[in-house]
């Protein structure tokens, strides 16, 4: 089962067991894979594809996590992009947008640890 706690959330896609399972009012999500965005409650505009991708996210917005356990420990940090296997711990690509003015990319940092 997926998206079991939804109350008034709109424009969401959840495929996989426990995907978007805690989401109540968060809108505009795509969650594909077991546990993808599983803890999200009110955050919006996130994309999570892969087993436990963005699984701990609760209120963060604008995140993109593609890969097995990508950004799995992120809870409230906004506008993060992680691509690849377990990118929370091995490769982090942070992309920060100027959300209020919708301007182009402001900050980009690439960190790689072993």
PEFENNOR-V19487 format. One record per pair of residues at least 24 apart in sequence whose ideal C-beta (glycine too) atoms are under 7 Angstrom apart, sorted by the first residue. I is the first residue (numbers start at 1). J is the second residue. D is the distance in Angstrom with one decimal. If there is no record, write none. Layout:
I;J;D  I;J;D
//
This chain:
62;97;7.0
//
